Each structure stands twice: as C-alpha cells, then as structure tokens.
Amino acid sequence: MNAQRYLGLAADTRPHALLDHVLLRQQLKNDAELSRALQLAPSSLSKIRHGRTGVSAELMLRVHEVFEIPIAELKRLDAIHRQYLERHPELS
C-alpha cells in the first residue's frame, strides 16, 4: 500500500501516523531501521508509539534533515496525531 493511500485510510485513527508515514515513505522495515537512520535510541520511538511522549520539534527537524521530508508535511502529520489525542484523552 502506498503512503498516500495509507494516510487517507488510517492516519486519522493512529496516534503514531508520523512514524508510520516515514517508514512507508522511506521503505524502511521497522522502527529499528528508523532509529538507526535518525541516530536515535529505539526507546525514543517506542515512547511515541505507546503515547508516552509526543513528537518533538527536534525529532521533526531530524526527520526533515535525514529524509528531506518537508516540514509542512511533518507538521500536518503531527496535527493528525494531536487531533487523535484530543479525541482520545485517555491516551494522553
């Protein structure tokens, strides 16, 4: 499934849409590959996936620099994540 179709179907219901989008867009297999590419501890991505932390500006900038994804696209995905959390306060 391509990234645009995935986002159209699922991004509004998944709290970690940004991570999934980057994985699909860059054709990475899993969070371990993503964490290596971004030079982050795997636990950082795990915390985002499990709703224990949000996507920081530093992480967005790193994703932008490493993968050349426009900041506007990353901000849109982060907004989707924030809307999800607003609709599901029990996850915050």
VMD Tcl script that builds the backbone (N, CA, C; Angstrom):
set m [mol new atoms 276]
animate dup $m
set s [atomselect $m all]
$s set {name element resname resid chain x y z} {
  {N N MET 1 A 0.854 -1.173 0.000}
  {CA C MET 1 A 0.000 0.000 0.000}
  {C C MET 1 A 0.900 1.235 0.000}
  {N N ASN 2 A 0.599 2.196 -0.854}
  {CA C ASN 2 A 1.452 3.377 -0.882}
  {C C ASN 2 A 1.108 4.325 0.272}
  {N N ALA 3 A 2.039 5.226 0.552}
  {CA C ALA 3 A 1.914 6.096 1.727}
  {C C ALA 3 A 0.678 6.989 1.645}
  {N N GLN 4 A 0.380 7.533 0.470}
  {CA C GLN 4 A -0.777 8.430 0.356}
  {C C GLN 4 A -2.074 7.678 0.637}
  {N N ARG 5 A -2.211 6.476 0.100}
  {CA C ARG 5 A -3.427 5.709 0.344}
  {C C ARG 5 A -3.512 5.327 1.810}
  {N N TYR 6 A -2.374 4.920 2.395}
  {CA C TYR 6 A -2.358 4.555 3.812}
  {C C TYR 6 A -2.833 5.735 4.657}
  {N N LEU 7 A -2.282 6.922 4.394}
  {CA C LEU 7 A -2.656 8.086 5.194}
  {C C LEU 7 A -4.133 8.408 5.019}
  {N N GLY 8 A -4.639 8.265 3.818}
  {CA C GLY 8 A -6.046 8.536 3.594}
  {C C GLY 8 A -6.943 7.577 4.357}
  {N N LEU 9 A -6.512 6.344 4.526}
  {CA C LEU 9 A -7.333 5.344 5.198}
  {C C LEU 9 A -7.158 5.326 6.702}
  {N N ALA 10 A -5.933 5.541 7.181}
  {CA C ALA 10 A -5.671 5.200 8.566}
  {C C ALA 10 A -5.073 6.303 9.426}
  {N N ALA 11 A -4.517 7.324 8.852}
  {CA C ALA 11 A -3.762 8.277 9.665}
  {C C ALA 11 A -4.609 8.947 10.733}
  {N N ASP 12 A -5.890 9.175 10.437}
  {CA C ASP 12 A -6.699 9.873 11.421}
  {C C ASP 12 A -7.065 8.987 12.609}
  {N N THR 13 A -6.763 7.699 12.558}
  {CA C THR 13 A -7.082 6.826 13.676}
  {C C THR 13 A -5.849 6.263 14.371}
  {N N ARG 14 A -4.664 6.651 13.941}
  {CA C ARG 14 A -3.448 6.096 14.526}
  {C C ARG 14 A -2.640 7.198 15.203}
  {N N PRO 15 A -2.264 7.000 16.443}
  {CA C PRO 15 A -1.536 8.042 17.157}
  {C C PRO 15 A -0.106 8.224 16.679}
  {N N HIS 16 A 0.444 7.280 15.975}
  {CA C HIS 16 A 1.834 7.380 15.533}
  {C C HIS 16 A 1.914 7.503 14.015}
  {N N ALA 17 A 1.022 8.313 13.444}
  {CA C ALA 17 A 0.945 8.469 11.996}
  {C C ALA 17 A 2.260 8.964 11.405}
  {N N LEU 18 A 2.944 9.851 12.095}
  {CA C LEU 18 A 4.184 10.392 11.554}
  {C C LEU 18 A 5.226 9.290 11.397}
  {N N LEU 19 A 5.387 8.439 12.393}
  {CA C LEU 19 A 6.373 7.365 12.307}
  {C C LEU 19 A 6.020 6.400 11.181}
  {N N ASP 20 A 4.750 6.038 11.096}
  {CA C ASP 20 A 4.324 5.114 10.043}
  {C C ASP 20 A 4.531 5.726 8.660}
  {N N HIS 21 A 4.235 6.995 8.541}
  {CA C HIS 21 A 4.413 7.689 7.264}
  {C C HIS 21 A 5.880 7.662 6.835}
  {N N VAL 22 A 6.772 7.952 7.756}
  {CA C VAL 22 A 8.200 7.960 7.426}
  {C C VAL 22 A 8.657 6.546 7.050}
  {N N LEU 23 A 8.213 5.538 7.790}
  {CA C LEU 23 A 8.581 4.154 7.464}
  {C C LEU 23 A 8.151 3.800 6.037}
  {N N LEU 24 A 6.912 4.124 5.697}
  {CA C LEU 24 A 6.412 3.821 4.356}
  {C C LEU 24 A 7.119 4.632 3.282}
  {N N ARG 25 A 7.252 5.914 3.537}
  {CA C ARG 25 A 7.848 6.810 2.541}
  {C C ARG 25 A 9.286 6.427 2.241}
  {N N GLN 26 A 10.014 6.018 3.256}
  {CA C GLN 26 A 11.434 5.685 3.084}
  {C C GLN 26 A 11.663 4.192 2.866}
  {N N GLN 27 A 10.580 3.431 2.827}
  {CA C GLN 27 A 10.636 1.985 2.612}
  {C C GLN 27 A 11.535 1.292 3.639}
  {N N LEU 28 A 11.351 1.695 4.887}
  {CA C LEU 28 A 12.070 1.062 5.991}
  {C C LEU 28 A 11.222 -0.080 6.537}
  {N N LYS 29 A 11.884 -1.109 7.056}
  {CA C LYS 29 A 11.164 -2.291 7.517}
  {C C LYS 29 A 10.529 -2.123 8.888}
  {N N ASN 30 A 11.177 -1.361 9.779}
  {CA C ASN 30 A 10.679 -1.292 11.149}
  {C C ASN 30 A 11.288 -0.096 11.886}
  {N N ASP 31 A 10.878 0.062 13.135}
  {CA C ASP 31 A 11.365 1.176 13.950}
  {C C ASP 31 A 12.865 1.079 14.221}
  {N N ALA 32 A 13.402 -0.131 14.258}
  {CA C ALA 32 A 14.850 -0.284 14.485}
  {C C ALA 32 A 15.635 0.369 13.348}
  {N N GLU 33 A 15.205 0.141 12.108}
  {CA C GLU 33 A 15.872 0.793 10.973}
  {C C GLU 33 A 15.700 2.303 11.036}
  {N N LEU 34 A 14.498 2.738 11.404}
  {CA C LEU 34 A 14.240 4.166 11.507}
  {C C LEU 34 A 15.110 4.804 12.584}
  {N N SER 35 A 15.217 4.164 13.728}
  {CA C SER 35 A 16.025 4.735 14.810}
  {C C SER 35 A 17.499 4.799 14.407}
  {N N ARG 36 A 17.985 3.804 13.677}
  {CA C ARG 36 A 19.385 3.838 13.205}
  {C C ARG 36 A 19.588 4.980 12.217}
  {N N ALA 37 A 18.659 5.137 11.285}
  {CA C ALA 37 A 18.779 6.202 10.285}
  {C C ALA 37 A 18.774 7.581 10.938}
  {N N LEU 38 A 17.961 7.726 11.986}
  {CA C LEU 38 A 17.850 9.021 12.677}
  {C C LEU 38 A 18.868 9.176 13.801}
  {N N GLN 39 A 19.621 8.120 14.073}
  {CA C GLN 39 A 20.598 8.105 15.159}
  {C C GLN 39 A 19.932 8.418 16.498}
  {N N LEU 40 A 18.830 7.699 16.741}
  {CA C LEU 40 A 18.077 7.827 17.985}
  {C C LEU 40 A 18.040 6.483 18.691}
  {N N ALA 41 A 17.876 6.526 19.984}
  {CA C ALA 41 A 17.669 5.292 20.738}
  {C C ALA 41 A 16.305 4.718 20.342}
  {N N PRO 42 A 16.218 3.416 20.144}
  {CA C PRO 42 A 14.919 2.818 19.807}
  {C C PRO 42 A 13.833 3.143 20.837}
  {N N SER 43 A 14.220 3.345 22.078}
  {CA C SER 43 A 13.232 3.658 23.116}
  {C C SER 43 A 12.525 4.988 22.846}
  {N N SER 44 A 13.182 5.902 22.162}
  {CA C SER 44 A 12.550 7.186 21.830}
  {C C SER 44 A 11.343 6.974 20.930}
  {N N LEU 45 A 11.504 6.123 19.941}
  {CA C LEU 45 A 10.389 5.842 19.038}
  {C C LEU 45 A 9.316 5.021 19.740}
  {N N SER 46 A 9.732 4.130 20.603}
  {CA C SER 46 A 8.783 3.315 21.361}
  {C C SER 46 A 7.884 4.189 22.233}
  {N N LYS 47 A 8.463 5.206 22.846}
  {CA C LYS 47 A 7.672 6.108 23.691}
  {C C LYS 47 A 6.620 6.846 22.879}
  {N N ILE 48 A 6.959 7.233 21.644}
  {CA C ILE 48 A 5.978 7.894 20.773}
  {C C ILE 48 A 4.883 6.895 20.399}
  {N N ARG 49 A 5.283 5.701 20.013}
  {CA C ARG 49 A 4.317 4.661 19.610}
  {C C ARG 49 A 3.331 4.324 20.717}
  {N N HIS 50 A 3.800 4.341 21.963}
  {CA C HIS 50 A 2.945 3.960 23.089}
  {C C HIS 50 A 2.304 5.154 23.785}
  {N N GLY 51 A 2.423 6.342 23.164}
  {CA C GLY 51 A 1.736 7.517 23.672}
  {C C GLY 51 A 2.328 8.110 24.932}
  {N N ARG 52 A 3.554 7.736 25.276}
  {CA C ARG 52 A 4.172 8.279 26.488}
  {C C ARG 52 A 4.856 9.616 26.245}
  {N N THR 53 A 5.089 9.939 24.990}
  {CA C THR 53 A 5.668 11.231 24.643}
  {C C THR 53 A 5.181 11.620 23.250}
  {N N GLY 54 A 5.274 12.900 22.962}
  {CA C GLY 54 A 4.875 13.379 21.646}
  {C C GLY 54 A 6.079 13.495 20.722}
  {N N VAL 55 A 5.818 13.956 19.546}
  {CA C VAL 55 A 6.880 14.184 18.564}
  {C C VAL 55 A 7.453 15.567 18.826}
  {N N SER 56 A 8.712 15.613 19.175}
  {CA C SER 56 A 9.350 16.889 19.496}
  {C C SER 56 A 9.751 17.636 18.228}
  {N N ALA 57 A 9.976 18.930 18.385}
  {CA C ALA 57 A 10.459 19.739 17.264}
  {C C ALA 57 A 11.832 19.230 16.810}
  {N N GLU 58 A 12.643 18.787 17.765}
  {CA C GLU 58 A 13.969 18.254 17.424}
  {C C GLU 58 A 13.844 17.010 16.543}
  {N N LEU 59 A 12.898 16.124 16.874}
  {CA C LEU 59 A 12.703 14.919 16.061}
  {C C LEU 59 A 12.199 15.288 14.672}
  {N N MET 60 A 11.255 16.218 14.604}
  {CA C MET 60 A 10.761 16.657 13.293}
  {C C MET 60 A 11.890 17.209 12.432}
  {N N LEU 61 A 12.744 18.024 13.044}
  {CA C LEU 61 A 13.863 18.601 12.307}
  {C C LEU 61 A 14.823 17.507 11.838}
  {N N ARG 62 A 15.070 16.528 12.690}
  {CA C ARG 62 A 15.971 15.435 12.313}
  {C C ARG 62 A 15.384 14.632 11.152}
  {N N VAL 63 A 14.085 14.339 11.203}
  {CA C VAL 63 A 13.426 13.614 10.111}
  {C C VAL 63 A 13.539 14.427 8.824}
  {N N HIS 64 A 13.302 15.719 8.922}
  {CA C HIS 64 A 13.420 16.608 7.763}
  {C C HIS 64 A 14.830 16.568 7.177}
  {N N GLU 65 A 15.832 16.677 8.030}
  {CA C GLU 65 A 17.221 16.718 7.561}
  {C C GLU 65 A 17.680 15.382 6.976}
  {N N VAL 66 A 17.332 14.284 7.618}
  {CA C VAL 66 A 17.797 12.971 7.173}
  {C C VAL 66 A 17.072 12.509 5.913}
  {N N PHE 67 A 15.757 12.704 5.864}
  {CA C PHE 67 A 14.955 12.167 4.769}
  {C C PHE 67 A 14.449 13.212 3.787}
  {N N GLU 68 A 14.736 14.482 4.062}
  {CA C GLU 68 A 14.321 15.588 3.194}
  {C C GLU 68 A 12.798 15.631 2.997}
  {N N ILE 69 A 12.090 15.347 4.068}
  {CA C ILE 69 A 10.631 15.462 4.058}
  {C C ILE 69 A 10.302 16.901 4.454}
  {N N PRO 70 A 9.477 17.591 3.683}
  {CA C PRO 70 A 9.170 18.991 4.005}
  {C C PRO 70 A 8.572 19.137 5.410}
  {N N ILE 71 A 8.985 20.196 6.086}
  {CA C ILE 71 A 8.493 20.479 7.434}
  {C C ILE 71 A 6.962 20.590 7.435}
  {N N ALA 72 A 6.395 21.195 6.412}
  {CA C ALA 72 A 4.933 21.347 6.346}
  {C C ALA 72 A 4.243 19.988 6.365}
  {N N GLU 73 A 4.793 19.015 5.687}
  {CA C GLU 73 A 4.220 17.667 5.676}
  {C C GLU 73 A 4.310 17.037 7.069}
  {N N LEU 74 A 5.442 17.226 7.728}
  {CA C LEU 74 A 5.620 16.678 9.084}
  {C C LEU 74 A 4.674 17.348 10.068}
  {N N LYS 75 A 4.487 18.650 9.935}
  {CA C LYS 75 A 3.571 19.362 10.832}
  {C C LYS 75 A 2.139 18.889 10.630}
  {N N ARG 76 A 1.760 18.607 9.388}
  {CA C ARG 76 A 0.413 18.113 9.106}
  {C C ARG 76 A 0.207 16.758 9.780}
  {N N LEU 77 A 1.203 15.896 9.700}
  {CA C LEU 77 A 1.097 14.586 10.337}
  {C C LEU 77 A 1.061 14.707 11.860}
  {N N ASP 78 A 1.832 15.641 12.408}
  {CA C ASP 78 A 1.808 15.851 13.850}
  {C C ASP 78 A 0.446 16.384 14.287}
  {N N ALA 79 A -0.160 17.226 13.461}
  {CA C ALA 79 A -1.501 17.743 13.780}
  {C C ALA 79 A -2.515 16.599 13.824}
  {N N ILE 80 A -2.374 15.630 12.924}
  {CA C ILE 80 A -3.244 14.453 12.942}
  {C C ILE 80 A -3.086 13.722 14.267}
  {N N HIS 81 A -1.853 13.559 14.697}
  {CA C HIS 81 A -1.557 12.889 15.970}
  {C C HIS 81 A -2.208 13.644 17.133}
  {N N ARG 82 A -2.068 14.955 17.150}
  {CA C ARG 82 A -2.636 15.762 18.242}
  {C C ARG 82 A -4.167 15.695 18.242}
  {N N GLN 83 A -4.782 15.717 17.074}
  {CA C GLN 83 A -6.238 15.598 16.989}
  {C C GLN 83 A -6.699 14.255 17.537}
  {N N TYR 84 A -5.957 13.213 17.231}
  {CA C TYR 84 A -6.289 11.881 17.746}
  {C C TYR 84 A -6.271 11.891 19.271}
  {N N LEU 85 A -5.211 12.495 19.840}
  {CA C LEU 85 A -5.106 12.541 21.302}
  {C C LEU 85 A -6.226 13.371 21.921}
  {N N GLU 86 A -6.650 14.434 21.233}
  {CA C GLU 86 A -7.763 15.236 21.742}
  {C C GLU 86 A -9.066 14.440 21.760}
  {N N ARG 87 A -9.248 13.603 20.738}
  {CA C ARG 87 A -10.457 12.773 20.674}
  {C C ARG 87 A -10.402 11.588 21.638}
  {N N HIS 88 A -9.182 11.246 22.081}
  {CA C HIS 88 A -8.992 10.092 22.983}
  {C C HIS 88 A -8.145 10.512 24.175}
  {N N PRO 89 A -8.695 11.346 25.066}
  {CA C PRO 89 A -7.912 11.878 26.196}
  {C C PRO 89 A -7.385 10.788 27.110}
  {N N GLU 90 A -7.980 9.617 27.105}
  {CA C GLU 90 A -7.482 8.538 27.962}
  {C C GLU 90 A -6.094 8.083 27.539}
  {N N LEU 91 A -5.657 8.443 26.331}
  {CA C LEU 91 A -4.336 8.062 25.852}
  {C C LEU 91 A -3.273 9.109 26.166}
  {N N SER 92 A -3.700 10.274 26.585}
  {CA C SER 92 A -2.737 11.353 26.849}
  {C C SER 92 A -2.025 11.144 28.169}
}
mol reanalyze $m
mol bondsrecalc $m
mol representation Tube
mol addrep $m
